[in-house]
Amino acid sequence: MSSSTPSGTKSAVKTTTKVAKQAAIKPAATTAAWQAATPGQEPSLRFFHSQALRTRTHAVLTAIEAKPDAPGHGEALADVVNDLIDAGMDYYFLRALKQAEVGFVAEQSARLGLSGAVRLLSSVSRKFIVRMGPQQLVVVAGHIRTLA
């Protein structure tokens, strides 16, 4: 080797750099969000999604609440649920992998696996949602609205 630093020093520098990167990713202390819920409130997790999806979600929910008997609500709600599932999977899993810098191959493998899971969940949820009656759609819409 023509380098002026011994190989043991290079190894120590790499290890120190890796530990410093990992420390920067980890939170410094446990936040109040992970502590016990306040009385009357259950613990929850949330995810952020696009403004366009939020606008479309509220439009579909409002349409169902305004005219429950109008045709097409089941399909529209199933489409929104599919997009929310996709956005949630991306937020909870794929973003974390990117932040952890697991590498392109690992990210693509995870993306492929989650894509299959999203297709399965969307297929199952669509079958139930499109068969619902108007009052059932109103109940589901109300539940989604409490989450939004």
C-alpha positions, -999 to +999 in steps of 0.1 A: +000+000+000+012+034-008-011+052+016+005+070+045-021+057+071-020+022+084-048-001+074-060-004+110-065+034+111-085+033+079-107+007+094-112+027+126-121+058+106-147+039+086-162+024+118-163+059+135-179+074+104-205+046+103-213+050+140-216+088+136-241+083+107-262+059+127-262+082+157-274+110+135-304+089+124-314+077+158-334+101+180-315+115+210-341+105+235-375+088+237-402+114+229-435+119+246-452+103+216-439+068+227-451+073+263-484+062+276-515+078+260-534+104+279-566+092+296-593+087+270-569+086+241-554+056+225-519+055+211-517+061+173-494+063+144-500+085+113-485+091+080-482+120+056-495+119+021-498+143-008-522+173-007-537+160-040-546+127-023-560+145+007-582+167-015-594+137-035-601+118-002-622+146+012-641+150-020-650+113-021-660+113+016-681+145+012-699+130-019-707+098+000-720+118+031-740+142+009-757+116-013-752+081+000-775+065-026-756+080-056-740+053-078-703+049-081-694+057-045-681+022-039-656+023-068-645+059-058-639+049-022-621+017-032-598+038-054-591+062-025-585+033-001-560+018-026-541+051-029-540+055+009-527+020+013-500+027-012-491+060+004-490+045+039-467+016+028-444+040+011-443+063+042-439+036+068-415+013+050-398+026+019-389+060+033-373+044+063-352+022+040-341+052+020-331+071+052-312+040+064-294+039+031-298+002+027-288+003-009-305+002-043-309-035-045-325-038-010-348-009-017-359-024-050-365-058-034-386-041-006-405-021-032-413-053-052-425-071-020-446-042-008-461-038-043-474-073-041-487-067-006-505-035-018-520-053-047-534-080-024-547-056+002-563-034-025-579-064-042-594-077-010-606-042+002-621-034-032-642-066-032-657-056+001-661-019-005-679-021-039-704-046-023-713-022+005-747-006+008-750+032+011-752+032+049-722+010+052-703+033+029-713+063+051-699+044+081-666+036+064-664+072+051-669+085+086-642+063+100-617+074+073-627+110+080-617+106+117-583+094+105-577+122+080 
